Amino acid sequence: MTAEEVQQHPEYPYVNWDLKADRAERIDIAHGRGGPFKLSYELHGHGPRHIVWIMGLGGYMKTWQRQTKDFGHLQGDKYSSLVFDNRGIGDSDKPILRYTTYEMAKDVVELLDHLGWTEPRSVHIVGISMGGMIAQELALQIPSRTCSVNFISTAPRIIRTLPYMENIKNRINLMYPKTLDAQLAKIKADCYSAEWLKKPDETEYVMEPFPTNGDRFAAGEVAKRMAPGVFTRHGFLCQLYAAGFHHKSAEQLKQLADAVGRNRIMVFHGTGDHMIDFMHGELLLAELGGEEGGVTKSFHEGLGHVPLFEIRHEFNRIIAERVEKTYEMAKS
């Protein structure tokens, strides 16, 4: 379906679910760090297992709505599920300044402090893509508060896997305006397996399902881009800068693993990821100490960049198992 067609579909008004938060605010952060500016968050559920979900480049808190529902609503007595909009997207402010994953992690620390999530081993971190880069910085900043850290489809640093000129061309193309349908086609190809995209819509619906999973994804992306002020060119480019220049050395990753504990770390990646190539997951796993050092490996054949959509229930099960195992470790 085209962008225009998905907007005419009966399900389009319901593509973002009405999930009532237990707590929602826009708080001031980054005093003395280019701010203050506003960060928007929602807390769903009131359970003792505290999960913070950190979204990637160009994504906002609604992108986590499947996990928000499955953890924060269907199991709200067990989990407290924290979602938020990174600086540069959604209902958070979009200051024009130099973004880094280090500073974006400090934003998260201030949010956790605001919520009182400050006890030792009290926070389970799940970060995808750029959010996984932020999660690396966050775990280094609050290692004693980290109960588990789960790196999803991410990299310690971007290794060039394309010929030089092709890599430059791809980066420049990000700056040029494209039709919405062309943008959607590019995102689909980069982020999802072709097999999943063409399957019938697997997600629960209000009126009727979209024809395919790819059409439902497109509807959500269109809704984000059509909402006034949610997805801006300058906010995206500032985030892109942060992701592109993220760099954690092998020495820094060893420091992270030593401080947090390798048995509290998971590296999750799909071999079919065309956004952040699979070799980055292998590199991250190795430099954190590998399976032999106690890090949990969760590699998936043919899986694309966004497992929270593509294998929702398996992904949620894996995260729940990691949370439960490390939560029990913290209690003992």
Secondary structure, 3 states (H helix, E strand, C coil): CCHHHHHHCCCHHHCCCCCCCCEEEEEEECCCCCCCEEEEEEEECCCCEEEEEECCCCCCHHHHHHHHHHHHHCCCCCEEEEEECCCCCCCCCCCCCCCCHHHHHHHHHHHHHHHCCCCCCCEEEEEECHHHHHHHHHHHHCHHHEEEEEEECCCCECCCCCCHHHHHHHHHHCCCCCCHHHHHHHHHHHHCCHHHHHCCCCCCCCCCCCCCHHHHHHHHHHHHHHCCCCCCHHHHHHHHHHHHCCECCHHHHHHHHHHHCHHHEEEEEECCCCCCCHHHHHHHHHHHCCHHHCCEEEEECCCCCCHHHHCHHHHHHHHHHHHHHHHHHHHC
